[in-house]
Amino acid sequence: MTAPDRKPTERIRSRPRRLSPRDRLTLTLMAGVPTVLTVGFVWLPALLSVVLSFSSWPGIGGIDTIHWIGLQNYRTIFTIYPQFTPAVQHNLLWLVVFFCLPAPFGLFLAVQLDKQIRFSRLYQNVLFLPVVLSLALIGFMTELIFSPTQGLINNLTGHAGQHGMIDWLGDPKLNIWAVLVMACWRQTGYIMIMYLAGLKSVDPAMKEAAALDGANQWQTFRHVVWPALRSINVVVLVITVIESLRAFDIVYVVNKGTNGLQLLSVLVTDNIIGEASRIGFGSALATILLLISMVFIVPYLITVFRKDQRG
């Protein structure tokens, strides 16, 4: 049927629907308010931090009191700032542990729950419960569990007395592992939920076809389920990197991020809002942290945009 032969009702339906002033206002607010908040509270502070990283400013006085020193802050960080190297090492350790423990274990739990075992809803809620707790609360729980005198671990193992007492939180060789145990406990539930959502999108017919071809559970997972989780794996990768870099609350509650618990986020906080109040130096540390995170976030964004364009 050609265009002139169409009925009037079909021509009316083919026309794009015009939005009313109320609809335009609603869409403007829905898109404009989040955009303004994101630019004002995320992008603008990030850009200002990059600019201020080339300055020396205690945060007192106006803009005219800012002293521009070029790359001096970065030279100081990489040469004569002793806390920078252990902080980077701890962040890298955090990242490696998150990749090796919560990511695979969260995937394992998601696969088991996806089998619709008995009480799977209950298990899912129990395993996801730590995710709703703040990292600050996880830090307080870490003190209760790993306290050398009144902690759960030492009292269960008989090391709470003066002789043979294990100082889990005071020993710089042990406290990072005690904190990581609690952080992994929380992160596992987060990864589990993301993988569980991805498993729900896998076509059951593909699994049934693999079973009819004689594939066992492992072969079905490897050749059918795992390739279907490619997009979820990318999200898990980015989330794992972000969570390992933004770790702050739990170590700050335990000992303010000192004595073996130094992290880049703690150094940024101590220099910007600490007693020294070195805005420029702290901004340089924040810029380094931003650049490290962008190494992983930018490829993810490029992949997502390309996928949207192909779709």
KEKE-3310 file (N, C-alpha, C; in steps of 0.2 Angstrom, whole numbers, plus 5000, padded with zeros to 4 digits):
npx = (5004:5003:5009:4999:4987:4985:4974:4965:4966:4978:4988:4987:4991:5005:5011:5023:5021:5016:5023:5016:5016:5017:5022:5035:5040:5041:5050:5061:5065:5067:5078:5087:5089:5096:5107:5113:5116:5125:5135:5138:5142:5151:5158:5163:5170:5179:5187:5191:5199:5210:5215:5219:5229:5241:5245:5249:5240:5233:5219:5214:5208:5205:5204:5215:5225:5231:5245:5254:5263:5266:5272:5277:5270:5268:5281:5285:5277:5281:5294:5298:5289:5284:5273:5266:5270:5267:5254:5249:5253:5245:5232:5233:5235:5222:5214:5219:5215:5201:5198:5202:5195:5181:5175:5176:5170:5158:5152:5151:5142:5131:5128:5124:5113:5105:5101:5089:5087:5081:5075:5081:5078:5079:5093:5098:5094:5101:5114:5116:5114:5125:5129:5120:5125:5134:5151:5158:5151:5154:5168:5167:5162:5173:5182:5176:5176:5190:5197:5211:5209:5196:5190:5181:5188:5200:5196:5189:5199:5208:5218:5217:5222:5236:5248:5253:5244:5236:5238:5228:5223:5233:5245:5255:5257:5247:5234:5230:5225:5215:5206:5203:5197:5184:5180:5179:5169:5158:5159:5157:5143:5138:5144:5138:5124:5125:5130:5119:5109:5113:5113:5100:5096:5101:5097:5086:5084:5095:5104:5097:5098:5112:5113:5106:5115:5124:5132:5140:5137:5148:5153:5142:5141:5154:5154:5142:5135:5145:5150:5139:5138:5147:5145:5141:5153:5161:5156:5157:5171:5174:5167:5173:5186:5183:5178:5189:5198:5191:5190:5189:5181:5181:5195:5198:5189:5195:5209:5211:5217:5231:5247:5250:5238:5237:5230:5226:5215:5214:5225:5222:5211:5217:5226:5219:5208:5214:5225:5236:5230:5233:5228:5232:5242:5234:5225:5233:5236:5223:5220:5229:5223:5211:5216:5221:5209:5202:5209:5203:5189:5187:5189:5178:5167:5169:5166:5153:5146:5149:5142:5129:5128:5129:5118)
npy = (4994:5011:5027:5037:5029:5025:5024:5038:5036:5028:5037:5046:5039:5037:5048:5057:5058:5073:5081:5087:5103:5100:5087:5090:5098:5089:5079:5087:5091:5078:5074:5085:5089:5077:5079:5091:5089:5079:5086:5096:5091:5080:5081:5094:5096:5087:5091:5104:5099:5093:5105:5112:5104:5108:5118:5127:5128:5132:5132:5143:5159:5169:5166:5173:5170:5158:5149:5145:5131:5122:5106:5102:5096:5083:5079:5079:5069:5057:5056:5060:5057:5047:5039:5036:5025:5013:5015:5014:5001:4994:4997:4990:4977:4976:4976:4965:4954:4956:4952:4939:4932:4938:4939:4926:4918:4924:4922:4908:4906:4913:4904:4893:4897:4900:4888:4885:4880:4872:4884:4895:4908:4913:4910:4919:4932:4932:4931:4943:4952:4959:4968:4979:4985:4999:5003:5009:5004:4990:4992:4994:4982:4974:4978:4972:4959:4956:4962:4962:4958:4957:4952:4941:4931:4929:4925:4914:4906:4905:4915:4927:4931:4938:4931:4925:4932:4938:4952:4957:4969:4979:4975:4978:4969:4961:4967:4972:4961:4956:4966:4965:4953:4956:4965:4958:4949:4957:4962:4950:4947:4957:4955:4943:4946:4953:4944:4934:4941:4942:4928:4925:4930:4922:4911:4898:4888:4886:4880:4868:4863:4861:4851:4840:4837:4831:4837:4840:4848:4857:4859:4864:4876:4882:4883:4888:4896:4905:4913:4920:4928:4939:4953:4956:4952:4962:4973:4968:4968:4982:4987:4980:4986:5000:4998:4994:5004:5015:5011:5016:5019:5008:5006:5018:5019:5008:5012:5025:5024:5021:5014:5002:5001:5011:5019:5026:5034:5038:5045:5056:5062:5065:5075:5085:5088:5087:5091:5098:5103:5104:5108:5108:5098:5087:5087:5083:5070:5065:5067:5058:5046:5047:5046:5033:5025:5029:5022:5010:5013:5020:5011:5003:5012:5015:5002:5001:5011:5008:4996:5001:5009:5000:4993)
npz = (5000:4995:5000:4998:4997:5010:5024:5033:5047:5048:5044:5053:5064:5061:5062:5072:5090:5098:5112:5126:5135:5149:5149:5143:5152:5163:5157:5156:5169:5174:5166:5168:5182:5187:5179:5182:5196:5195:5187:5196:5208:5205:5192:5192:5204:5202:5191:5196:5206:5198:5193:5204:5209:5204:5212:5227:5241:5256:5258:5264:5262:5247:5229:5224:5233:5230:5226:5212:5207:5197:5193:5205:5216:5212:5209:5222:5228:5221:5225:5238:5247:5259:5263:5251:5243:5251:5252:5238:5236:5245:5240:5228:5232:5238:5227:5220:5229:5229:5216:5216:5227:5231:5218:5210:5220:5222:5210:5210:5220:5214:5204:5210:5217:5206:5202:5208:5221:5236:5248:5242:5240:5253:5256:5247:5252:5264:5261:5254:5263:5270:5260:5261:5272:5278:5275:5285:5296:5294:5298:5312:5315:5312:5322:5333:5330:5328:5339:5350:5364:5367:5356:5345:5337:5344:5357:5354:5349:5360:5362:5368:5380:5390:5387:5372:5364:5350:5340:5330:5324:5328:5323:5309:5300:5300:5301:5289:5282:5291:5289:5276:5275:5280:5271:5260:5263:5263:5249:5242:5242:5234:5221:5219:5217:5205:5196:5197:5192:5179:5175:5175:5163:5154:5141:5144:5134:5128:5137:5139:5126:5126:5135:5129:5119:5126:5135:5151:5167:5170:5157:5150:5157:5154:5140:5136:5146:5152:5141:5138:5149:5147:5146:5159:5166:5162:5169:5182:5183:5182:5193:5203:5203:5205:5218:5225:5224:5230:5244:5260:5272:5281:5284:5290:5301:5309:5312:5307:5295:5296:5301:5293:5286:5276:5263:5246:5246:5259:5261:5253:5260:5272:5269:5263:5272:5284:5298:5292:5280:5266:5252:5238:5237:5242:5231:5221:5224:5223:5210:5204:5209:5202:5189:5189:5191:5179:5169:5169:5168:5157:5145:5148:5146:5133:5127:5130:5124:5110:5109:5111:5100:5089:5093)
capx = (5000:5007:5007:4992:4982:4984:4968:4967:4968:4985:4992:4987:4996:5012:5014:5026:5016:5019:5023:5012:5020:5018:5027:5041:5043:5043:5056:5067:5067:5070:5085:5091:5091:5102:5113:5115:5119:5131:5140:5140:5145:5155:5163:5166:5175:5185:5191:5194:5205:5215:5218:5222:5235:5247:5246:5250:5235:5230:5212:5212:5209:5202:5208:5221:5230:5233:5252:5254:5269:5267:5272:5280:5267:5269:5287:5286:5273:5284:5301:5300:5283:5285:5267:5263:5272:5263:5246:5248:5254:5239:5227:5234:5233:5215:5212:5220:5211:5194:5198:5204:5191:5174:5173:5174:5165:5151:5150:5149:5135:5125:5127:5121:5106:5101:5098:5082:5088:5077:5076:5086:5077:5082:5100:5100:5094:5106:5121:5116:5113:5131:5129:5116:5128:5139:5158:5159:5148:5159:5174:5165:5161:5180:5185:5172:5178:5197:5200:5215:5207:5189:5187:5178:5193:5205:5192:5188:5206:5212:5223:5215:5226:5242:5252:5251:5239:5237:5236:5226:5222:5239:5251:5254:5258:5241:5228:5227:5222:5209:5201:5201:5192:5178:5178:5178:5163:5153:5159:5154:5136:5137:5146:5133:5118:5126:5130:5113:5105:5115:5111:5093:5095:5103:5091:5086:5084:5102:5106:5093:5101:5118:5112:5104:5121:5128:5137:5139:5136:5154:5154:5137:5143:5160:5153:5135:5133:5150:5150:5133:5140:5152:5143:5141:5160:5164:5153:5160:5178:5174:5165:5179:5192:5181:5177:5196:5201:5187:5190:5191:5178:5183:5201:5198:5186:5199:5215:5212:5221:5238:5251:5249:5232:5237:5226:5226:5209:5215:5230:5219:5207:5222:5230:5214:5204:5218:5228:5240:5226:5237:5223:5235:5245:5229:5222:5237:5234:5216:5221:5232:5218:5207:5219:5221:5202:5200:5212:5198:5183:5186:5188:5171:5162:5169:5163:5146:5144:5149:5137:5123:5128:5127:5111)
capy = (5000:5017:5032:5040:5024:5024:5027:5044:5034:5026:5043:5050:5035:5037:5055:5057:5062:5079:5082:5093:5107:5097:5082:5093:5100:5083:5076:5092:5090:5071:5074:5091:5088:5073:5081:5097:5087:5076:5091:5101:5087:5075:5083:5101:5095:5083:5096:5108:5095:5093:5112:5114:5099:5112:5124:5126:5132:5129:5133:5149:5165:5169:5163:5177:5167:5152:5149:5140:5128:5117:5099:5101:5092:5077:5077:5077:5063:5051:5055:5061:5056:5040:5035:5035:5019:5008:5016:5011:4993:4991:4997:4985:4971:4976:4974:4957:4950:4957:4948:4932:4929:4939:4938:4919:4915:4927:4919:4902:4907:4914:4898:4888:4900:4900:4881:4885:4875:4874:4890:4899:4915:4914:4911:4925:4937:4932:4933:4950:4957:4963:4974:4985:4988:5003:5001:5011:4999:4985:4993:4993:4975:4972:4979:4968:4952:4955:4965:4957:4956:4956:4950:4935:4927:4928:4922:4907:4902:4905:4920:4934:4933:4942:4926:4922:4936:4940:4959:4957:4976:4983:4972:4981:4963:4957:4971:4973:4955:4956:4971:4962:4947:4959:4969:4952:4946:4962:4962:4944:4947:4962:4952:4937:4948:4955:4938:4931:4945:4940:4921:4925:4932:4916:4907:4891:4883:4885:4875:4862:4860:4858:4845:4835:4836:4827:4841:4840:4855:4861:4860:4869:4883:4885:4885:4892:4901:4910:4918:4924:4933:4943:4960:4956:4952:4969:4977:4966:4971:4990:4988:4978:4991:5005:4997:4993:5011:5019:5009:5021:5020:5003:5007:5024:5017:5004:5015:5031:5022:5022:5008:4996:5002:5016:5019:5032:5038:5040:5051:5062:5065:5068:5081:5090:5091:5086:5097:5102:5106:5105:5107:5107:5092:5082:5087:5079:5063:5063:5066:5051:5041:5048:5043:5025:5023:5030:5017:5004:5015:5023:5006:5001:5016:5014:4996:5002:5016:5005:4992:5005:5011:4994:4991)
capz = (5000:4995:5005:4996:4998:5017:5027:5037:5054:5048:5043:5060:5069:5059:5064:5079:5095:5101:5119:5129:5139:5155:5147:5142:5159:5167:5155:5157:5176:5175:5164:5170:5189:5188:5175:5186:5202:5193:5185:5201:5214:5203:5187:5193:5209:5199:5187:5201:5209:5194:5192:5211:5210:5201:5216:5234:5244:5262:5258:5267:5258:5241:5224:5223:5238:5227:5223:5207:5208:5192:5194:5211:5220:5209:5211:5230:5229:5219:5227:5245:5251:5261:5263:5245:5240:5254:5250:5232:5237:5249:5235:5223:5236:5239:5220:5218:5233:5227:5210:5218:5231:5230:5211:5209:5225:5221:5204:5212:5224:5210:5200:5215:5218:5200:5201:5211:5226:5242:5252:5238:5242:5260:5256:5243:5256:5269:5258:5251:5269:5271:5255:5263:5278:5276:5276:5292:5301:5294:5302:5319:5316:5312:5329:5338:5329:5328:5344:5353:5370:5368:5350:5344:5335:5349:5362:5351:5348:5366:5361:5371:5386:5389:5384:5366:5362:5343:5339:5323:5322:5329:5320:5302:5295:5300:5301:5282:5281:5295:5286:5269:5276:5281:5265:5255:5265:5260:5242:5239:5241:5229:5215:5218:5215:5198:5192:5197:5187:5172:5174:5174:5156:5149:5138:5146:5129:5126:5142:5137:5120:5127:5139:5124:5116:5130:5139:5158:5170:5169:5150:5149:5160:5151:5133:5135:5151:5153:5135:5139:5155:5145:5148:5166:5168:5161:5174:5188:5182:5183:5200:5208:5203:5209:5226:5228:5225:5235:5250:5265:5278:5285:5287:5294:5307:5313:5315:5303:5289:5298:5304:5289:5283:5272:5256:5243:5248:5266:5260:5250:5265:5277:5266:5261:5278:5290:5301:5287:5275:5260:5246:5232:5238:5242:5225:5217:5226:5221:5203:5203:5210:5196:5183:5189:5190:5172:5165:5169:5167:5150:5141:5149:5143:5125:5125:5131:5118:5104:5109:5110:5093:5085:5094)
cpx = (5004:5005:5000:4986:4981:4977:4970:4969:4976:4990:4993:4992:5003:5015:5017:5021:5020:5018:5020:5017:5022:5023:5034:5045:5045:5050:5062:5069:5070:5077:5090:5093:5097:5108:5117:5119:5125:5137:5143:5144:5150:5161:5166:5171:5181:5190:5194:5200:5211:5219:5222:5228:5241:5248:5247:5245:5233:5223:5209:5213:5205:5206:5214:5227:5233:5240:5253:5262:5271:5267:5275:5277:5268:5276:5288:5282:5277:5291:5302:5294:5282:5279:5264:5264:5268:5256:5245:5248:5247:5233:5227:5233:5225:5212:5213:5216:5204:5193:5198:5199:5183:5171:5171:5169:5158:5148:5147:5143:5130:5123:5123:5114:5102:5098:5091:5082:5083:5079:5081:5085:5080:5090:5102:5100:5099:5113:5121:5115:5119:5132:5126:5120:5133:5146:5160:5157:5152:5165:5173:5165:5168:5183:5182:5175:5186:5201:5204:5213:5200:5186:5185:5183:5198:5202:5191:5194:5210:5218:5222:5218:5232:5248:5250:5246:5241:5234:5234:5225:5228:5245:5250:5255:5251:5234:5225:5223:5215:5204:5199:5196:5185:5175:5176:5171:5157:5153:5156:5147:5134:5138:5140:5127:5119:5126:5123:5108:5107:5113:5104:5091:5097:5097:5091:5086:5091:5105:5103:5096:5108:5118:5110:5110:5126:5133:5135:5138:5142:5154:5148:5139:5149:5158:5146:5134:5139:5151:5144:5134:5145:5151:5144:5149:5163:5162:5156:5168:5178:5172:5170:5184:5189:5180:5184:5199:5197:5187:5193:5188:5180:5190:5202:5194:5191:5205:5216:5217:5229:5241:5249:5242:5231:5234:5227:5221:5210:5220:5227:5215:5212:5225:5225:5210:5208:5220:5232:5236:5230:5232:5227:5238:5240:5225:5226:5236:5228:5216:5224:5227:5213:5210:5219:5214:5200:5203:5207:5191:5182:5185:5181:5166:5163:5166:5155:5143:5144:5144:5130:5122:5126:5120:5106)
cpy = (5006:5022:5036:5036:5023:5027:5033:5042:5032:5032:5046:5046:5036:5043:5054:5061:5068:5079:5088:5097:5104:5091:5085:5095:5094:5080:5081:5091:5083:5071:5079:5091:5084:5075:5087:5094:5083:5080:5094:5097:5082:5078:5089:5100:5091:5087:5101:5105:5095:5099:5113:5109:5103:5118:5122:5131:5129:5129:5139:5155:5164:5166:5167:5174:5161:5153:5144:5138:5123:5110:5097:5096:5084:5074:5075:5070:5057:5051:5055:5060:5049:5036:5033:5028:5013:5009:5013:5003:4990:4992:4992:4978:4970:4974:4967:4953:4950:4952:4941:4929:4931:4938:4931:4916:4918:4924:4912:4902:4908:4908:4893:4890:4899:4893:4880:4880:4877:4880:4895:4906:4917:4915:4917:4931:4938:4934:4940:4955:4961:4969:4980:4988:4993:5001:5003:5006:4992:4986:4992:4985:4971:4972:4974:4961:4951:4959:4960:4955:4954:4953:4943:4930:4925:4924:4915:4903:4902:4910:4927:4936:4936:4937:4924:4926:4939:4947:4959:4964:4981:4981:4974:4975:4959:4961:4972:4967:4954:4961:4968:4957:4950:4962:4963:4949:4951:4962:4956:4944:4952:4959:4946:4940:4950:4949:4934:4935:4943:4933:4921:4927:4927:4912:4900:4886:4881:4880:4868:4859:4857:4851:4839:4833:4832:4831:4841:4847:4859:4863:4865:4876:4886:4887:4888:4898:4907:4915:4922:4930:4938:4951:4961:4956:4958:4973:4975:4968:4978:4991:4986:4983:4997:5004:4996:5000:5016:5017:5014:5020:5014:5004:5013:5023:5013:5008:5022:5030:5023:5015:5002:4996:5008:5015:5026:5037:5041:5046:5057:5066:5068:5074:5087:5093:5089:5092:5101:5106:5109:5103:5105:5100:5086:5081:5083:5072:5061:5063:5060:5046:5041:5044:5035:5022:5024:5025:5011:5007:5017:5017:5003:5005:5016:5008:4997:5006:5012:5000:4995:5007:5006:4992:4996)
cpz = (5000:5000:5004:4998:5006:5020:5032:5044:5054:5047:5050:5065:5067:5061:5071:5084:5098:5108:5121:5133:5146:5154:5146:5148:5163:5164:5156:5164:5177:5172:5166:5177:5190:5185:5179:5192:5200:5191:5191:5207:5212:5198:5189:5199:5207:5195:5191:5204:5205:5193:5198:5212:5208:5206:5223:5237:5250:5263:5262:5263:5251:5235:5223:5228:5235:5224:5218:5206:5202:5194:5201:5216:5218:5210:5218:5231:5227:5221:5234:5250:5253:5261:5257:5242:5244:5253:5243:5232:5240:5244:5230:5226:5237:5232:5218:5222:5231:5220:5211:5222:5230:5223:5210:5214:5224:5215:5206:5216:5219:5206:5204:5216:5212:5199:5205:5217:5232:5246:5248:5240:5249:5260:5252:5248:5262:5267:5255:5257:5270:5266:5258:5269:5275:5278:5283:5297:5300:5297:5309:5320:5316:5318:5333:5336:5330:5334:5348:5360:5371:5361:5349:5342:5341:5355:5360:5351:5355:5366:5364:5377:5385:5386:5377:5362:5354:5342:5332:5320:5323:5325:5312:5297:5295:5299:5294:5280:5284:5291:5279:5270:5277:5275:5260:5257:5263:5252:5239:5237:5235:5222:5214:5215:5207:5194:5192:5192:5180:5171:5173:5166:5151:5147:5140:5140:5127:5131:5140:5131:5121:5131:5134:5120:5120:5135:5147:5161:5169:5161:5147:5151:5156:5143:5131:5140:5152:5147:5136:5144:5153:5147:5156:5169:5167:5167:5181:5188:5185:5191:5205:5208:5207:5216:5229:5229:5230:5242:5255:5272:5283:5288:5292:5301:5312:5316:5311:5297:5290:5300:5300:5285:5278:5265:5253:5245:5255:5265:5258:5256:5270:5275:5265:5268:5284:5293:5297:5282:5269:5254:5240:5232:5238:5235:5220:5218:5223:5213:5201:5204:5204:5190:5183:5188:5182:5167:5164:5167:5160:5145:5142:5146:5135:5123:5125:5126:5112:5104:5108:5103:5088:5086:5090)
residu = (MET:THR:ALA:PRO:ASP:ARG:LYS:PRO:THR:GLU:ARG:ILE:ARG:SER:ARG:PRO:ARG:ARG:LEU:SER:PRO:ARG:ASP:ARG:LEU:THR:LEU:THR:LEU:MET:ALA:GLY:VAL:PRO:THR:VAL:LEU:THR:VAL:GLY:PHE:VAL:TRP:LEU:PRO:ALA:LEU:LEU:SER:VAL:VAL:LEU:SER:PHE:SER:SER:TRP:PRO:GLY:ILE:GLY:GLY:ILE:ASP:THR:ILE:HIS:TRP:ILE:GLY:LEU:GLN:ASN:TYR:ARG:THR:ILE:PHE:THR:ILE:TYR:PRO:GLN:PHE:THR:PRO:ALA:VAL:GLN:HIS:ASN:LEU:LEU:TRP:LEU:VAL:VAL:PHE:PHE:CYS:LEU:PRO:ALA:PRO:PHE:GLY:LEU:PHE:LEU:ALA:VAL:GLN:LEU:ASP:LYS:GLN:ILE:ARG:PHE:SER:ARG:LEU:TYR:GLN:ASN:VAL:LEU:PHE:LEU:PRO:VAL:VAL:LEU:SER:LEU:ALA:LEU:ILE:GLY:PHE:MET:THR:GLU:LEU:ILE:PHE:SER:PRO:THR:GLN:GLY:LEU:ILE:ASN:ASN:LEU:THR:GLY:HIS:ALA:GLY:GLN:HIS:GLY:MET:ILE:ASP:TRP:LEU:GLY:ASP:PRO:LYS:LEU:ASN:ILE:TRP:ALA:VAL:LEU:VAL:MET:ALA:CYS:TRP:ARG:GLN:THR:GLY:TYR:ILE:MET:ILE:MET:TYR:LEU:ALA:GLY:LEU:LYS:SER:VAL:ASP:PRO:ALA:MET:LYS:GLU:ALA:ALA:ALA:LEU:ASP:GLY:ALA:ASN:GLN:TRP:GLN:THR:PHE:ARG:HIS:VAL:VAL:TRP:PRO:ALA:LEU:ARG:SER:ILE:ASN:VAL:VAL:VAL:LEU:VAL:ILE:THR:VAL:ILE:GLU:SER:LEU:ARG:ALA:PHE:ASP:ILE:VAL:TYR:VAL:VAL:ASN:LYS:GLY:THR:ASN:GLY:LEU:GLN:LEU:LEU:SER:VAL:LEU:VAL:THR:ASP:ASN:ILE:ILE:GLY:GLU:ALA:SER:ARG:ILE:GLY:PHE:GLY:SER:ALA:LEU:ALA:THR:ILE:LEU:LEU:LEU:ILE:SER:MET:VAL:PHE:ILE:VAL:PRO:TYR:LEU:ILE:THR:VAL:PHE:ARG:LYS:ASP:GLN:ARG:GLY)
# end
